[in-house]
Amino acid sequence: MTDENKKVDSPAEEALEEAELARENGQTVSRNSKHLIHCLSVVGQIEGHYVLAEQNKTTKYEHIIPALVAIEQDRSVEGLLIILNTVGGDVEAGLAIAELIAGMKTPTVSLVVGGGHSIGVPLAVSAKRSFIVPTASMTIHPVRMNGTVLGVPQTLSYFDKMQDRIVRFVTKNSSITEENFRTLLMNTEELVLDVGSVVEGEKAVELGLIDSLGSLGDAMDCLYEMIETTEKRYAD
């Protein structure tokens, strides 16, 4: 199809498509702004290979993955803002999303609001720059599995390998040391009937887990600066 024959959506049709995108997947694209920014919200549990109960607020990885591919190849999208408020979910699905974000050339900034639970930690650090609001927290605990688990060495080995993958990803994409991160994972004095830690916003920055303390305006300013730096580099 030639350029002359391509269908051009009317403003009303574009607005309808964007409203549907926001309703279905929690995604928005800001057009009347300094730069064209795509906002992606990752909330609730990350739904992976199994469908969760209807009462659970979920983010489906089969929606997020193609959205990330579309954002990366869309030359009109200049930056990606990821808003995070998670309560865990499928570890492998969450790690897959985090790896895709980390591998994007599009400028990316993450903002943790509310909480970043379990797999929300790799998702937060996967962006090129991460922010957390002062009242948010990061819940860090070892990999665990619901349902029947066989108490055999092979199962423990699988858990160890999965945990190592997450630790490597987090330490590679943030400033926290492996020793400090594993200490937070194995803390037995903070969570009731569980192992792990809850790290509030300022402490997360102090540990190097998150880059900066700030809110929406700070995250947007950082994203604009990244976009303009990239544009200047290409211009030179």
C-alpha positions as CSV (number, residue, x, y, z in Angstrom):
1,M,0.0,0.0,0.0
2,T,1.4,3.4,-1.0
3,D,1.6,6.4,1.3
4,E,-1.3,8.0,-0.6
5,N,-3.5,5.0,0.0
6,K,-2.8,4.7,3.8
7,K,-5.8,5.3,6.0
8,V,-5.3,8.3,8.2
9,D,-7.3,8.2,11.5
10,S,-9.4,11.2,12.3
11,P,-8.7,13.0,15.7
12,A,-11.9,11.4,17.0
13,E,-10.8,7.9,16.0
14,E,-7.4,8.4,17.6
15,A,-9.0,9.6,20.8
16,L,-11.3,6.6,20.8
17,E,-8.4,4.2,20.3
18,E,-6.4,5.9,23.1
19,A,-9.4,5.7,25.5
20,E,-9.7,2.0,24.7
21,L,-6.0,1.5,25.3
22,A,-6.2,3.2,28.7
23,R,-9.3,1.2,29.7
24,E,-8.0,-2.2,28.7
25,N,-4.3,-2.0,29.5
26,G,-3.7,1.1,31.6
27,Q,-1.6,2.8,28.9
28,T,-1.8,6.4,27.7
29,V,0.1,8.5,25.1
30,S,0.4,12.3,25.8
31,R,0.4,14.2,22.5
32,N,-0.1,17.9,23.4
33,S,3.2,18.0,25.3
34,K,6.8,19.0,25.0
35,H,7.7,15.4,24.0
36,L,5.6,12.4,23.0
37,I,5.6,10.2,26.1
38,H,4.0,6.8,26.5
39,C,2.8,6.1,30.0
40,L,2.6,2.4,31.0
41,S,1.1,1.4,34.4
42,V,2.0,-1.9,36.0
43,V,-0.3,-2.5,38.9
44,G,-1.5,-5.4,41.1
45,Q,-0.2,-8.8,40.4
46,I,1.7,-9.8,37.2
47,E,-0.4,-12.4,35.6
48,G,1.7,-15.0,33.8
49,H,0.8,-18.4,32.5
50,Y,-2.1,-18.9,34.8
51,V,-5.3,-16.7,34.9
52,L,-5.8,-15.2,38.4
53,A,-9.2,-14.8,40.1
54,E,-11.5,-12.1,38.9
55,Q,-11.3,-10.1,42.2
56,N,-7.5,-9.6,41.7
57,K,-6.2,-6.5,40.0
58,T,-3.7,-7.8,37.4
59,T,-1.3,-6.7,34.7
60,K,-1.2,-9.3,32.0
61,Y,2.2,-10.0,30.5
62,E,0.7,-10.8,27.1
63,H,-0.6,-7.2,27.0
64,I,2.7,-5.6,28.2
65,I,5.2,-7.4,26.0
66,P,3.7,-6.5,22.6
67,A,3.1,-2.9,23.9
68,L,6.8,-2.6,24.7
69,V,7.7,-3.9,21.2
70,A,5.3,-1.3,19.7
71,I,6.8,1.5,21.8
72,E,10.3,0.6,20.8
73,Q,9.6,0.6,17.1
74,D,7.4,3.6,17.0
75,R,9.6,6.5,16.0
76,S,7.1,9.1,17.2
77,V,7.3,7.9,20.8
78,E,10.2,9.7,22.4
79,G,10.1,8.3,25.9
80,L,8.4,5.7,28.2
81,L,7.2,6.4,31.8
82,I,6.5,3.3,33.8
83,I,4.3,3.7,36.9
84,L,4.6,0.8,39.3
85,N,2.4,-0.3,42.2
86,T,2.7,-4.1,42.3
87,V,1.9,-6.9,44.8
88,G,4.0,-9.6,43.2
89,G,2.8,-12.3,40.8
90,D,4.4,-14.6,38.2
91,V,8.1,-14.3,38.7
92,E,9.2,-15.4,35.3
93,A,6.6,-13.2,33.5
94,G,7.7,-10.2,35.6
95,L,11.4,-10.9,34.9
96,A,10.7,-11.2,31.2
97,I,9.0,-7.8,31.1
98,A,11.9,-6.3,33.1
99,E,14.5,-7.8,30.7
100,L,12.6,-6.2,27.7
101,I,12.5,-2.8,29.4
102,A,16.2,-3.0,30.3
103,G,17.0,-3.7,26.6
104,M,15.0,-0.8,25.1
105,K,16.8,2.0,23.3
106,T,13.9,4.3,24.0
107,P,14.5,6.6,27.1
108,T,12.8,4.9,30.1
109,V,12.0,6.1,33.6
110,S,10.2,4.2,36.3
111,L,8.3,5.6,39.2
112,V,7.3,3.5,42.2
113,V,4.1,4.7,44.0
114,G,2.4,2.7,46.7
115,G,4.5,-0.4,46.7
116,G,6.9,-2.5,44.7
117,H,6.4,-6.1,45.9
118,S,8.7,-9.0,45.0
119,I,8.9,-9.0,41.2
120,G,8.1,-5.3,41.3
121,V,11.8,-4.7,42.4
122,P,13.3,-5.9,39.0
123,L,10.6,-4.0,37.2
124,A,11.5,-0.8,39.0
125,V,15.3,-1.1,38.4
126,S,14.8,-2.1,34.7
127,A,14.4,1.5,33.5
128,K,17.3,3.6,32.7
129,R,16.4,5.8,35.7
130,S,14.3,4.9,38.6
131,F,12.3,7.1,41.1
132,I,10.3,6.3,44.2
133,V,7.9,8.6,46.1
134,P,8.7,9.0,49.8
135,T,5.6,7.1,51.0
136,A,6.2,4.1,48.7
137,S,7.9,0.9,49.8
138,M,9.8,-2.0,48.2
139,T,9.0,-5.5,49.6
140,I,11.9,-7.9,49.1
141,H,11.6,-11.6,49.8
142,P,12.9,-14.9,48.4
143,V,11.2,-16.7,45.5
144,R,8.3,-18.8,46.7
145,M,5.6,-20.9,45.0
146,N,2.0,-21.6,45.7
147,G,0.4,-25.0,45.5
148,T,2.1,-28.5,45.8
149,V,5.8,-28.4,46.0
150,L,8.0,-31.5,46.0
151,G,10.4,-31.5,48.9
152,V,13.4,-32.8,46.9
153,P,16.9,-31.4,46.1
154,Q,15.8,-30.6,42.5
155,T,13.1,-28.3,43.7
156,L,15.6,-26.4,46.0
157,S,18.1,-26.2,43.2
158,Y,15.4,-24.7,40.9
159,F,14.5,-22.1,43.6
160,D,18.2,-21.2,44.1
161,K,18.7,-20.7,40.3
162,M,15.6,-18.6,40.0
163,Q,16.7,-16.5,43.0
164,D,20.2,-16.1,41.5
165,R,18.7,-14.8,38.2
166,I,16.7,-12.1,40.1
167,V,19.7,-11.1,42.2
168,R,21.9,-10.8,39.2
169,F,19.4,-8.7,37.3
170,V,18.7,-6.3,40.3
171,T,22.4,-5.8,41.1
172,K,23.3,-5.3,37.4
173,N,20.6,-2.6,36.9
174,S,20.9,-0.8,40.2
175,S,23.6,0.4,42.6
176,I,22.8,-2.0,45.4
177,T,25.5,-4.6,46.2
178,E,24.7,-8.3,46.0
179,E,25.6,-8.7,49.7
180,N,23.2,-6.0,50.8
181,F,20.4,-7.3,48.6
182,R,20.8,-10.9,49.8
183,T,20.8,-9.6,53.4
184,L,17.4,-7.9,52.7
185,L,16.1,-11.1,51.2
186,M,17.0,-13.3,54.1
187,N,16.0,-11.0,57.0
188,T,14.0,-12.9,59.6
189,E,13.2,-10.1,61.9
190,E,10.9,-7.9,60.0
191,L,8.0,-9.8,58.3
192,V,5.5,-11.8,60.3
193,L,5.5,-15.5,59.2
194,D,7.8,-14.7,56.3
195,V,11.4,-13.9,55.4
196,G,12.4,-10.6,53.8
197,S,12.4,-6.8,54.2
198,V,10.2,-3.8,53.6
199,V,12.3,-0.9,52.4
200,E,10.7,2.6,52.3
201,G,11.4,5.2,49.7
202,E,14.3,7.1,51.3
203,K,16.0,3.9,52.5
204,A,15.7,2.3,49.0
205,V,17.6,5.3,47.6
206,E,20.2,5.1,50.4
207,L,20.8,1.4,49.6
208,G,21.2,2.1,45.9
209,L,18.2,0.0,45.0
210,I,16.4,3.0,43.5
211,D,18.2,6.0,41.9
212,S,16.3,8.9,43.2
213,L,13.6,10.0,45.6
214,G,10.9,12.0,43.8
215,S,7.5,12.1,42.3
216,L,5.8,12.6,39.0
217,G,7.3,16.0,38.1
218,D,10.8,14.8,38.9
219,A,10.4,11.6,36.8
220,M,9.0,13.6,33.9
221,D,11.9,16.2,34.1
222,C,14.4,13.4,34.1
223,L,12.7,11.7,31.1
224,Y,12.7,15.1,29.2
225,E,16.4,15.5,29.9
226,M,17.2,12.0,28.7
227,I,15.2,12.6,25.5
228,E,16.9,16.0,24.8
229,T,20.4,14.5,25.5
230,T,19.7,11.7,23.1
231,E,18.5,14.1,20.4
232,K,21.6,16.3,20.9
233,R,23.8,13.2,20.6
234,Y,22.2,12.2,17.3
235,A,22.3,15.8,16.0
236,D,26.1,16.0,16.7
